[in-house]
Amino acid sequence: MTEILDAFGVPEFFAEALARVDRIGPNRRLIFTISNGADSSPVAAVKIVVPDEVLAGIIQKLAADLHTPKALASLLPNSLAN
């Protein structure tokens, strides 16, 4: 069973790209970017540091989610998903 986590009040960022992954001992730093308005140059928006074993779990969950019809349908416009 998945634990329910209250994320109310936690800021949400819509990253456009994963710009870099740095090794920090047994951890990885993931640096995500967004565009910088008019000139469209990328700007670092979020840096997240996770242990290697946590990152492995994240990758597995994302891969499993991408291979399910439900996840793919949610990526399509409403007219195509129905």
SULMO-V126479 format. One line per field, one symbol per residue. psi: psi as a letter, one per 20 degrees, with the letter a starting at -180 (. if undefined). Layout:
BEGIN
psi=???
END
This chain:
BEGIN
psi=pppppojpipqppnqhqohqoqpncjrpppoqrrqmcgijpqppgppppqqghggghgggggghhijqhgghhiiqqhhhh.
END
